């Protein structure tokens, strides 16, 4: 929309460059180091410093080593003003996808689902506006290579949003593929919503009920629930999180959008610690087995031949570590499994998108501590965010002046 106003485009580019250089400058300043002491004390001091430096309103953290929980604690408050502890449920966003992957693999191990069979065999209501849709397999949905994408099916733009998995299936009739099934990776939430519908059809249970009976209960995740549709953020669900305005957290409602199967779970750090223990122990928790060792390994493995690093709800790194993040407007999450060192780390935030704050660095700093290194606590000063806010206001004001008064030389 700025194509007829070149000076404004130049101004925006200059601002972008200034922000980039300031970000690089400040990322190396204002650092604090975790102090000496045992590992738990170091983690706690590091997180308190990191929270303060980045103006994070609240979060919960769990760290496990093998089958042992070495740290689980909450900090700050929720968007409803309630204190966060190790049992406070917070939305885990896209970390939910790995749970959906386990649910599907359980049905595979029961002989009820074949990974390379078309999904329509198990969920006949799945139909799209593309004849290639009938060949999409269960495995391709799990590895996000179905050919569905945000450009071919912009689900988050639909109004009203779907309120159930059945409504998702109805909306998908408008979807078209952007690539042939199995050809390319496209991260797309509806892939996992379709899988949730498959779980319902094959098991005969509601998806949330299936997760509770077959995953949450065996893992003793008593504070964990799966929410269908937008009820995750409603008063009877989790409620408000935090958005940011010029760097300051503001309690806000999450915009309405469908989340079940792809991002619908809320959990606590204590519960997620049990989940990580099962991930590090080949699908076993205490005397219970979520999956066989082989089935568990399959959920952590990439699809051969597609050239991507996405497993079943996990990104697989070159060092065999596993990662997945989740981001909402008012909540976010990070999860890491260091398979070689047998460490698992999860961080759940009561805040969402915040420019120039790397949520991943919280988990990465904890990993440095357990490895015996000293993490840095980098932050951007509050006046930087306020300055960026002023620049944005100047741009918006100038553009408005030009549009209203047709003043071409305001700059």
N, C-alpha and C positions, 0 to 999 in steps of 0.2 A: 504493500500500500504506500511505500515511500518512493516508488519508482520515479515520480515526477518531482522529487525534492532531494537532489544530490547532497547539499550541505548537511542535511539532517542525517543521511546515511553515513557521511564521514564522521559526524559527531558521535554517533552510536559506535562506530568502529574504534574511535579514539578511546571512548569510555571502556569498551571491552578490553582494549590493550592495557589501559591503566589498571583495571581490575585484575587482569591476569598477572601483571608485574607486582602489584601490591600483594596478591595472594602468594606468589612465590617468595616475596620478601618476608612476609609475616609468618609463613609456614616454618621458617627457620629461626624465628625469634619467640620470645615469651615462653620458652620451654621449661618444664619442670621435670625432674627425674623421680622415679619410684625410689624411696629411701630403703636403707638396709633393714633387714629383719626377715622373718620367715615368709614363705611364699604367700600365705593367706593375707598377712599384714601388708605385704607389698602390693598385692592385687587390690586390696581395699583402698590403700592410700592412692594408688594410681587412678582408680576409678573416681574417687572423690575429687582429685585434681582435674581429671579429664572432664568431669561433669561441670565443674565450676568454670573451667577455661572455655568450654563450648556452650555454656548457658543451656544445658539440657534439663528440662523440668523433672524428668523421672525415668527410671529404667530398672530392669531386673536382670541379673547375670547368674549363670551357672557354669561351672568348670568341672569336668570329670576326667579322671585318669583310669583307663581300663574300666573296672567295675566299681570304682570308688568315686564318690562326690567329694571334691576337695574344696569347693566354694559354691555357695548359693546365697544370694542376698538381693534385697530390693533397695532402691534409693529414690528419694523425692516423692512426687505425688502424681496421681492420675489427673485427667482433665476434669474430673468431678471433684477434685480437691481431696481425695482420699490418699493416705500414705500407702506407698508400695512396699510390700515385703516379699519374701520368697514364695508365698502362696497366692499372691495377687494375680488373677488372670489378665493377660494383655493379648491383643491380637498378634498372631505370629505371621500374618500376611502370607507371602508366597512360600514360607517354610511349610505351609500346609500341603504343598504338592507332594512332598516325600511321603506323607501319610497316605495320600491317595494312591501313590505308587505301591506301597506295602499292601494296601487293601486289594488292589488288582492282583498282585503276585500271590496273595493268599488264595484267591480264587483259581489262579493258575495251578498252584500246587494241589488244590483239591480236585483238579481235573475238569473244572467247570469252564475254564477259559483257556484258549490257545493264543499266545502272543501274536502269532503271524496270521491269525484269521481276521477277516474284515469285522470291524466293530458293529456293522449292521446285523451281524449274526446274533449278537447279544443285546443290542439296543436298536430294535427295528425302527424306532421313532427318529433315529438319526438320518436325516436327509438334507442335502444341500442343493443349491442351484448350480450344480456342476456334475456331469455324469461320472467323473473320476472319483467322486466322493464315496461311491459304493465299494471302492477298492482300498480305502484307508484302513489300515490294520490297527489293532490294539497297541502293538509295539510302537508304531509311528506316532500315535498320540502321546504315549509315555515319553518318547524322545523328542517331541516337538518337531517332527518332520512330516506332519500330515499334509502340509501344503496350505493349511489355514493360517491366516495372519491378520494383524490389525488393519491392514490396508484392504483386504478382501472381505473382512467382517469386523467393522469398527464397533464392537459390542458396547464399549463404554459410552458411546455417543447416543445410544438409543434412549428415548424417553417415551413412556416410562421404562425403567429398567425391569428386567425379568424378576419375578418374585419366587420362582421355583425352577427346578431342573426341567420340568415339563415345558415351561415357558421358554427356557433356553433352547430346547429342541425345536420349538415352534419358530423362534427367531432365526435359527440356523438355516431354515429353508431359504433365507435370502442370501446366504453366504456363497462366495465363489472362491476357488483356489487360486493362489498366486504362483504356485509351482506344483508339479506333479507329486503325488504322495511318495515319500521316501527320498526325494531329490535334495531338498534344502531344509535347513533349520530355521524355524520362525518361532520365537517365544510368543506364545499366545494362550491367555488364560482359558478360553473355551475348550482347548484340548483336554484340560483336566476337569472341566465341567462335564464334558461328554463321558469321561471315564467315571465320574461320580454317578452318572445315570446308568452306566453299564453295571456298576456295583449294585445299584438298587435292583435292576432288572434280573441279574443273575442270582443274587442272594435272597431276593424277596423281602428285603428290609430297607427302611429309609436309610439314606446314606449316613446321616448323623447317628442313627441307632447302630448301624453296622460298625462305625468307628469306635463307638463307646464299648460295644460288646467284644469286639475282636482286637482292639488295639489299646484304647484308653484304660479299660478295666484290667487287662493282663499286665499292663505297665504301671498299675497303681497311680494313674494320672487323675486323681480325684477332683482337681480344680480345672480340668480341661473339658471344653465343649466344642462341638462343631455347630456353627450357626448357618442355617439356610438363608439365602438371599441377603437382604440388607439389615436383617434383625441383629446382626453382630454389633452394629453401632447405635441401636435404638436404646431407649431407657431400660427395657427389660433385658438388653444385652450388656455390652461393655460400657457404652456411653461415650462421652467426649474424650478426645485426645487433644493434642496441641498442634497448631499450625504456627508459623513464624511470620512476624511483621517487623521489617528492618532489624532482624536478629533477635527479637524478643518473642518468647512463647506466649501464645494466646489460645485459651481453651476454645475449641471449635468442634462442631459436628462434622463427621465424615460425610462427604457427598454421597448421595444414594447410588449404589452400584451393586451388581450381583457378584457374590464371592464364593459360593459353595463349591467345593471340590478343588478350587485353585487357591483360595486365600481365606477360607471361612473359619479357621480354628483360632480359639483363644486359649492360652495356656500360661502357666506360671513357671518361674525358674526351677522350682523343685520338681515339677512334673517333667519339664524339658530335660532335666538332668537324667531322669529315668529313661527317657527316649534316647538320649545320647549313649547311655550305658548299653542299651540294646543294640545300637548301631555299631558300637565298638566290640561287642561280643557276639558277632555273627548272627544277629537276630534273636538272641536269647536274653531274658531278664529273669534272674533268680532261677526258678525251676520251670519257667514258662518259655515256650518257643513261638515267636511270632512267625518266623519263616525258617526253613531249613538253611543250613550254611550256604548251600548252592543258590537257593532262591534269594537269600539276602545279598550274596555277591552279585547277582544279576541286577538288583536295584541300584547297585553302586557302579555298574559297568556301562560304558558308552556303547552305542550301536555300531557294530563293525561296518566299515565301508562308507559311512556317511560323512566322515571328516569333521564331526563336531565333538565337543567335550561335554555334552549334556547326557546325563544318565537318566534315572527315573526320579526327577525332583531334586537332582544334585548336579552341580558343575564339578567335573573331575579335573584337577590340576595335574601338571606334568609330574609332580612329586608324589602322586597318588592321594594327596589330600583332597577332601571334599568340601564344597562350599555352596551355600545358597543364601541370598539376601531377600528381604521383603520390604516393600515400601508402599505406604498409603499416604494420603494427604496428612493424616493426623497420627499415624503410628508407623513404626518401622522395626526391622529385626535383622539380625545377622547370626549365622550359624556356620561353624567350622568343625571338621573332623580331621585330625592329623593322624592318619592311619598308621604310619610308621612309628610314631611316638606314642600312640594310644591316648591322645588327648582330644577332648571334645569341648567346645566353647559355644555358648549361645548368649546373645544379648538382645533383650526385648525393650524397646523404647516406647514411652508414652507420647512421643512426638514424631511428626512425619517429615516431609521434605524440608530440608534446610540447606540452602546454597552454601557452598564452601565449607561444609562440615562433612567429613568422611566418617560415616557410621562404622564402616568396616574397620577403621583404625582402632576402635575400642577393642574388638576381638583380637586384632593383630598385636596390640600392645600387651594383652594378657598372655598371648602365646610367647612373646619375647620374655616375659617375666618367668614363666614356667621353664623356659629354656636357659634361664640364668642370665639373661641380658637386661639392660636398663632401657625401658621405653621412654620416648619423649612425649610430652603433652603439648601439642601445638594448638594454637588458637588464633582466631582473628579478633582484634579489639572491637568493642561495641561501637566505637565511633566510625569504624570502617563500614559496618552495616548501615549506620545512620547516614553516612556520606553517600553510599550507594542509593539509599532511599531518596535522598535529595536530588541526585542526578536523574533518577527515574522520573521524579516529579517534574524536574526542569524540562525533560524531553516531552513528557505528556502535556505539560502546560504550553510549551512552544508549539507543539503540533496542534493543540486545540485552538490556540490563537490564530494560527495560520488558516485552519479550517473555517473558523468563525468569521474572521475579519479579512481573510485572503491576504495577509501580510506576508510577503515573500522574503523580506530581508530582516526578520526578527533576530536572526542569529548574529 
